[in-house]
Amino acid sequence: MKILVAVKQVAALEEDFEFRADGRDVDGDFLVMDLNEWDDYSLEEAVKIKEACGGAVEIVAVSVGPPTVDEALRKCLAKGADRAVRIWDEAMRGSDSIAVARILAAAARAEAPDLLFAGVQSSDQAVAATGIATAGFLGWPHAAVVSQFTYTPGAATAVLRRELEGGLLHELEIRTPAVLTIQLGINTPRYASLRSIKQAAAKPIELRTLADLSLNAAEVGEAGSSARVRRMYVPDKGRAELIEGSAAEQAKRLAAIIRESTGAA
Ligand code: AMP
């Protein structure tokens, strides 16, 4: 039995930062990179399934990204993934979440897992679309925002609970292979021991290219994406004014503000 865990290396801002010259992203020198928090939980969920059945489960962490992503994949190896696969080709740069999902779906076809876990969302982009879009490309059953999961390796179905609005829960039985997006709090992710970190440093990270996954350049990167970042910026700070006085005085001040803002003053 095999579980594919899609993991993303996310960016967090340093206190002071500058934008890239093209204004479409933060300059990489001002970013701190780490494994997406949601993906830490989905990896742990896979490891728990493996431990509960005595080990007959292969966990494969997969990430779409340049060589810097290896650090996040090594963290997954240290925490219990059996293999790590990084998918990259310069043509993939600028992929939106749908293009990333197309790439992940191709990887899933090649690996043929029983389950594919993704995080509910990534902490830097918060698109919350990649996992379910991957299920769409694969035509597999899917469930989003999973907060409890029960699966016996080899079974044709799994039982899960997913969070709905207003504190409601959905309990579902789902056929495998399936794609699940895992919510924070489903478990308690473990810390990697020093020994496992050292062992992970010596493990290979398998590289897959466009050709390996039978994808072409027009399907990925900016060419294969319908969304493109035009600019990233810090919005101007708004103004707030507390209007005090009698009702008549407040109305007078409000009218003056409206006149000022419409240029009628
Ligand atoms: P998002 O749709 O960007 O909010 O991300 C949701 C989830 O999709 C993440 O938690 C990952 O499981 C997966 N994902 C997003 N981007 C990537 C990527 N570049 N490589 C692998 N998995 C990804």
Residues whose N, C-alpha, C, O or C-beta is under 5 A from the ligand:
A	BS01	AMP	A6 V7 K8 N36 W38 D39 V62 S63 V64 S97 V100 F117 A118 G119 V120 Q121 S122 Q125 A126 V127 A128 A129 T130 G131
